[in-house]
Amino acid sequence: MAWGKAGSTTLSSTGDDIDITDLGGHKFNLFLNHKITSGASSINYTFNNDSAANYAIRININGATDGAYANRSNFDFWQDTNDAFEVMYAVGISSKEKLVINLTVGQNATGAGTAPSRREHVGKWVNTSDTIDRIDCNNDQSGDYAVDTNMSALGSDITPASAVTFPTNVQVGSRAEITDSRKMYNLQGASTISFEDDYTSNSGWTQTGSKVTVNSGKADWVDANAAATNDSLQQVIKSLGITLNDTAWIADFTYINNGGTVGGYPFVFQSGTGNYDSASNDAITMSEDNPNNIKINTKNGGTYVAGSSTIAVSSGTTYYIRIQRISATDIKLSAFTDSARTTHTSGSPVTVSNAGIANITGLTYVQHQNQTTGGGGTTNFEITDLKIYNGATSFLESNTWQEIGA
């Protein structure tokens, strides 16, 4: 059962009557009444404009002996010169007499030196043909209900109103404030692709050696049995046409390790051309620590800076990789099992943090190559579907409202 607001009325001027006229006939009803009094006033309820002798009530005041009253023309529950607050529950099934429970607290004298007064009421409206569609609260004393006196109603089985959604037809960078929580939101633009390559063409790629090629939608190691280390450089390299931001970028690509006995450098960003093992370049790479693990390694001017812990990978399994430069000094590597990049594989993500990473700048090339030092062995990898989002701190598939400061 879902409760929802069925109506509310607030007096904007003094008066003797406060009503809610369109309740909607709910099986269960909850009424809240805050009477602000100006002089002596009473609280007398009727349902559906019925003022005939169809009401019966029982009242207890401050724990004294009950008073029972039959054949009443209303529920006359309160009469004095104090402000009062009432909570009243009512069953509104059309074929049944309407039973009510009413709890009232009266202000009594102002200040903490006087306890409030209380009343407990029960009652019934003997109508057995209608739902409760209207409630009237009337005053028959010499005073009035003051301005801001309020009566509100909740009803059962109300379908909640649809949430007010954020607008979509506004400019990126727009702000929105949620009035009830006072939270501020900013419309973040969808991540913009700064560079992409689907590897269907080797145009723009420079190949060294014959064992790493770009064709048929992938960059891959051609000969699974060929030596991968202590070998001449085997590499494909391409200029990005952009310089990666020194504090924020995202690179997404697909990676498969097809086995072998040693690791390689399936994915490298460098500041210049040449061999990752020996060139005097700044570089950030996703390295194969061995054929069963991947990690981040970093170099500044050819000098090793720092590496991350490893993520275990299985031969022949497709992984959806995301490398992020999340600050000047921090690089994150994530390996996902789904193309939407929502489900991490075990051990993902890993992060490398080091003050020296801030000196790694000017990355303008992407390359895929073998390891040329460290002993003999074989490797085998595939890279596909590269997308780079330069300057991005987080990936957004579409324009998204984000809470400011969260």
Protein Blocks (a to p, Z undefined) as FASTA:
>chain_A
ZZddfbdcddfbdcfbdcdfbnoopabdcdddddddehjddddddeehiabffbccddde
ehiacdddehiabdcfbgcjbdcdddddddfbfkbccddddddddebjgdjkbccddddd
ddddfbfkbccfbdcdddfbfbdcdehiacddddehiacdddddddfkbcehiacddfkl
opacddddddddfbdcehlacghiacedjkbcceehiacdfblmbcfbhpacddddddeh
iacdfkbccdddddddebdjbdcdfbacdfbecjfklpccdddddddfblkbccddddee
hiafbdcddddddehiacddddddfbfkbccddddfbfklpaccehiacddddfklmmpg
hiabdcddddfehiacddddddehiaddehiabdcfbdcdddehZZ
